[in-house]
Amino acid sequence: MCFLRRPGAPASWIWWRMLRQVLRRGLQSFCHRLGLCVSRHPVFFLTVPAVLTITFGLSALNRFQPEGDLERLVAPSHSLAKIERSLASSLFPLDQSKSQLYSDLHTPGRYGRVILLSPTGDNILLQAEGILQTHRAVLEMKDGRNSFIGHQLGGVVEVPNSKDQRVKSARAIQITYYLQTYGSATQDLIGEKWENEFCKLIRKLQEEHQELQLYSLASFSLWRDFHKTSILARSKVLVSLVLILTTATLSSSMKDCLRSKPFLGLLGVLTVCISIITAAGIFFITDGKYNSTLLGIPFFAMGHGTKGVFELLSGWRRTKENLPFKDRIADAYSDVMVTYTMTSSLYFITFGMGASPFTNIEAVKVFCQNMCVSILLNYFYIFSFFGSCLVFAGQLEQNRYHSIFCCKIPSAEYLDRKPVWFQTVMSDGHQQTSHHETNPYQHHFIQHFLREHYNEWITNIYVKPFVVILYLIYASFSFMGCLQISDGANIINLLASDSPSVSYAMVQQKYFSNYSPVIGFYVYEPLEYWNSSVQDDLRRLCSGFTAVSWVEQYYQFLKVSNISANNKSDFIGVLQSSFLKKPEFQHFRNDIIFSKAGDESNIIASRLYLVARTSRDKQKEVIEVLEKLRPLSLSKSIRFIVFNPSFVFMDHYSLSVTVPVLIAGFGVLLVLILTFFLVIHPLGNFWLILSVTSIELGVLGLMTLWNVDMDCISILCLIYTLNFAIDHCAPLLFTFVLATEHTRTQCIKSSLQEHGTAILQNVTSFLIGLVPLLFVPSNLTFTLFKCLLLTGGCTLLHCFVILPVFLTFFPPSKKHHKKKKRAKRKEREEIECIEIQENPDHVTTV
């Protein structure tokens, strides 16, 4: 190995270049030996993955178990709301008595809810008979432990000029039935049975009362409709697999019956499938529980695995046909597996960071853990199982066997005596190969299209301005979308779209969005309620809310009764002996905690109920209320917490879901920067960083414009976009920077011809496989489809349109390669001159 120093180049540059060359050739040598090992022992490398799949696949069937705790899965794991819930529960244990109005302030528990909606233009208040019949039917259900009935009106129209805000009409009414469970397992089973019967009863009552629309919801409804996505998607996933198999098989075929590899395309997809099955078996053996977010793993793993399959096929086509098939396998491995190893490592790093303790969403963490296992097995299965299949296919090709029928291909003289259809089926492409074209694989229809048509068109000087304009439009829309990102704390985004939970939520959002959920306001320290300054502080804190407060009611009681309670003893004495004993105020007993020291009583904690006025964007405004109230608990003299069960899902959700993709992006950037001077060419890393950033921001912006929120599914797709972009752009870019053609245009043509086929095959298979997801009636699969479609589309746009044009404008320069070739040609011309006459066999040497 000899390294010549470029004139004027510093010594450090020479050492860096030597180090890069040593690392590159070392990796290529390792992959070459790996290819030789696989080619010499194909049966072993075929058997081991098959045995692993059978072992772990059968275990997966026996240990399959769905995740039952939806809150643990999609709510932030570490949030202040959970601490506030624990504190509220310790101060005011959940006592679901009939007199307690807001018994679900700590946890929803077991409940059943129904919304009764009148037809358009009708008044629900005039449908009293239907409402009462529904109510009586619910109360007559067996095993019911109803604790209270809360009524709410929706779509309210008030009497004009009414001072006391009298209701003229309403469109809907909501009734909630809470059950007593007391934490008992038996009571919980009874409550679950009651909820199932409740939902059946509402469906039955809907048939009896056609004049009303009934929408039901129970505590298990969200969990049921979350897992319903997996049930609905089963058949569609199988259809997707069939489409990918078909696409891979057809795209690997040629007219040449000897060199066509349709079965290798089929076996490549099956290789990825069995690696996914093995990963699933390992997940369930380690006591993992299935949830619907894991539905994306087959598509993620397929997108990466088939890329390795098609790259190995392209690497095989680039090898010399006159070599033994074992050497061709080794050459293909040394050409392809280096890049595939690097991209697989980046997959593992990014999803490994997503599985780190920094991730605050359990669903994201579980997904990333499974994805890491899938990537490792995917890599192992590609070089072992699929590599063995490639060995057998190469042996058949070397022995001139038909790629489909596995029979010996007859000679050209024999074919000439047969019909045209027989010649077409059994032709090995020898007739089409001229002495000017030594590589018969150039007849592959994708390579032929790229070489003869697309490469010339995309590098045309008249096309380039339109590509620049296209990229400016793409960047503008992406930037515009990035400015409108919204978090997806709404759990409805993860449910089946035609489920009762979604229907209920849509009606509730439409008719009951004027007020926020009931917020518990807990004062957890002793307070001088009789002090006028404390009273003023409480009023200021509750200003802007509709408050259900024992404090305000007590002040009104003192004022009406003309009682003075300006000191502690009078205030607490009247409160206990008079106020709380009146029937209309007895329910406030559960809102005050007294302590007794001798003959003296103290109020050590109390709670109020707040309801905020909201607009249609109810969830966003509730989050704003929460973020405004919390800082006040630290700045004011009154120590309090605010809580509602929905806060557990909303608390810092946007930060929790964005952290994984930020960590993954930072990890990729750090790896690319640290290896900046260790890779084949530093400019390759620079261009790769720019390309991945452009694709990632494009997907982020466009998915926002497509009404996709930042929930756990879209975040996982963004992490995948980083790797998918690197997977497809890296081979193209590094081939370009290492190309030695005279001009950048020739270099990009060479890069597209070398890697364009594999990129186009993989992205096409990936996008076609997404089509069945469009027909799954689920918000989760809609989000998955949109994000992955944008990922594949943006990557394809950059690989075949943007990069081929922009790389012809910017570095690296190819002038030094041109100068070197000129010098070599001049030196050769001084040594010898070869004159080729009309007869190509007659060569005269001077």
Secondary structure as GFF3:
##gff-version 3
##sequence-region A 1 846
A	DSSP	alpha_helix	11	40	.	.	.	ID=ss1
A	DSSP	alpha_helix	42	63	.	.	.	ID=ss2
A	DSSP	alpha_helix	70	74	.	.	.	ID=ss3
A	DSSP	alpha_helix	80	91	.	.	.	ID=ss4
A	DSSP	beta_strand	111	117	.	.	.	ID=ss5
A	DSSP	three_ten_helix	124	126	.	.	.	ID=ss6
A	DSSP	alpha_helix	128	139	.	.	.	ID=ss7
A	DSSP	beta_strand	146	154	.	.	.	ID=ss8
A	DSSP	beta_strand	157	158	.	.	.	ID=ss9
A	DSSP	beta_strand	167	169	.	.	.	ID=ss10
A	DSSP	beta_strand	172	179	.	.	.	ID=ss11
A	DSSP	alpha_helix	185	208	.	.	.	ID=ss12
A	DSSP	beta_strand	213	218	.	.	.	ID=ss13
A	DSSP	alpha_helix	221	251	.	.	.	ID=ss14
A	DSSP	alpha_helix	262	285	.	.	.	ID=ss15
A	DSSP	three_ten_helix	292	296	.	.	.	ID=ss16
A	DSSP	alpha_helix	297	318	.	.	.	ID=ss17
A	DSSP	alpha_helix	325	354	.	.	.	ID=ss18
A	DSSP	alpha_helix	362	381	.	.	.	ID=ss19
A	DSSP	pi_helix	382	386	.	.	.	ID=ss20
A	DSSP	alpha_helix	387	398	.	.	.	ID=ss21
A	DSSP	alpha_helix	412	416	.	.	.	ID=ss22
A	DSSP	alpha_helix	420	426	.	.	.	ID=ss23
A	DSSP	three_ten_helix	440	443	.	.	.	ID=ss24
A	DSSP	alpha_helix	445	449	.	.	.	ID=ss25
A	DSSP	pi_helix	450	454	.	.	.	ID=ss26
A	DSSP	alpha_helix	455	458	.	.	.	ID=ss27
A	DSSP	alpha_helix	464	482	.	.	.	ID=ss28
A	DSSP	three_ten_helix	491	494	.	.	.	ID=ss29
A	DSSP	alpha_helix	500	511	.	.	.	ID=ss30
A	DSSP	beta_strand	519	523	.	.	.	ID=ss31
A	DSSP	alpha_helix	532	542	.	.	.	ID=ss32
A	DSSP	beta_strand	545	548	.	.	.	ID=ss33
A	DSSP	alpha_helix	550	561	.	.	.	ID=ss34
A	DSSP	alpha_helix	568	577	.	.	.	ID=ss35
A	DSSP	three_ten_helix	579	581	.	.	.	ID=ss36
A	DSSP	three_ten_helix	583	591	.	.	.	ID=ss37
A	DSSP	beta_strand	592	597	.	.	.	ID=ss38
A	DSSP	beta_strand	600	612	.	.	.	ID=ss39
A	DSSP	alpha_helix	618	635	.	.	.	ID=ss40
A	DSSP	beta_strand	640	643	.	.	.	ID=ss41
A	DSSP	alpha_helix	647	650	.	.	.	ID=ss42
A	DSSP	alpha_helix	653	674	.	.	.	ID=ss43
A	DSSP	alpha_helix	682	705	.	.	.	ID=ss44
A	DSSP	alpha_helix	712	738	.	.	.	ID=ss45
A	DSSP	alpha_helix	744	770	.	.	.	ID=ss46
A	DSSP	three_ten_helix	771	775	.	.	.	ID=ss47
A	DSSP	alpha_helix	779	797	.	.	.	ID=ss48
A	DSSP	pi_helix	798	802	.	.	.	ID=ss49
A	DSSP	alpha_helix	803	806	.	.	.	ID=ss50
A	DSSP	alpha_helix	815	831	.	.	.	ID=ss51
A	DSSP	beta_strand	834	836	.	.	.	ID=ss52
A	DSSP	beta_strand	843	845	.	.	.	ID=ss53
###
